[in-house]
């Protein structure tokens, strides 16, 4: 009987530990997916996919590889975002930096792609893209 109690306690402890790991994993993945929905990421990836320079660099189709990193802040009605991610295609991988700001007065987005210490701006203009309006 004593052995049975030990096995039950170990089983409950294992189940609790598995539940904690599953919860932490879900939390981390949800934070990463929130960054994927930021306007700078949505427009940045769209601009890269439409860019002739990006197609020359990595080929087509262009897909995101790995997680998106970055930061976003909002202060006094101005949204600032800076996200980084990698894309890949048949000709290799490249790093993408998408950064912009939006306020009731103005907006600016700059998207840069590169690898091997060389980069090219694929978009610099208003912080707007058709994919951003589809997201809502």
N, C-alpha and C positions, 0 to 999 in steps of 0.2 A: 504494500500500500504506500509506503514512503517513496518508493521509486516512481509510482504513478503520479504522485503529487509533484515531484521534481520535473517529470516530463511535461505535465500540464503547465507548470510555471514557465519552463523553458519555451514551450509552444506559444504561450501568451506573450512572452517577452520578444520572441522572434516575430510574431505577427505585429506587435506594436512597432518594432524597429522597421519592419517592411513598410508599414503604413506611414511612418515618419519619412522614410526615404522616398516613397511615392509622392507624398505631399510636397516635399522640398523640390523634387524633380519637376512636378507640375508647376510650382511657383516660378522656378527659374525659366522654364520654357514659355510660360505665359508672359513674362517680362520681355524675353527676346521677341516674341510675336507682337507685342505692343510696339516695339521699335520698328518692326517691319510695316506697321500701319501708319507711321508718321508721314506727313506730307513730303518731307525731304527725301524719304526713302522711296515712296510711291513715285514721285516725279523723277527722282534721280535714276531709278532703274528703268523707267519708261524712256527717258532721254538717252540713256546708254543704249538701249535696244534699238532706238531709231537712228543712232549716230553712225555715219559712214566711217569715222575714225575708229570707233569701237569695233565695228565689223572687220575693218582691216587688221586690227590688233588681235582679236580673239576668234574671229569667224562667226558664223551663224549656225544654229540658234545660240543666242546669248542667254545664259541662265545664271541665277545667283548660286554661289557655292558657299556654304557655311553660314554663320550667324552674322547679324547686323549689330554693329556697335555704335555708340554715339551718345549724344546728350541733347536734351531739349529743355528750353526754359521760356517762361513767359513773365514779362515784367512790364507794368504800365501799358498793357494792350499790345505789346510787341512780342511776337513769337520768334524765337531764335532756335534753329536746329542745325546740328552737325552730325551726320551719320557716315559711317564707313562700312564697306562690305566688299566682297570679292565676287567677280563674275568669271565665268569660264565659257569656252567655246571650243570648237575643233582645233584651234591653233594655240590653245593655252589659256592661262589665267591672267587676270588683271585686277588691280586695286581701284576702288571707286571712292571718291570723297564727294559728298553732296552736302552743301551748306547754304543756308539761306535765312532770310528774315522776312516777316510779314507784319504789317501794322495797318491801321485804317488809312494811313497816308501813302505808304509805298510798300513795294515788295521786291525782293531780289533773291535769285537762286543761281548758284554756280555749281556745275557738276564737272568733275575732273576724273579722267581715267588714266592709268599708267601702269608701268612695270619697269624693272631694271633701271630705276632712278630717272626715268623719262616719263613725262606726263603731257597730256593734252586736254584742254578745256573743251568739253563736248557741248556745253550749254552755259550761257550767261545771259540772264534776262529776268523777266517777271516770274515770280514764284507761282506758277500756274501751269497746269497740264490737263488734258482731257481725262486722264486716268484718275486724277484727284476728284473730279466731279462724279465719276462713276462709283467711287468708294462710298459715298454717303448714302 
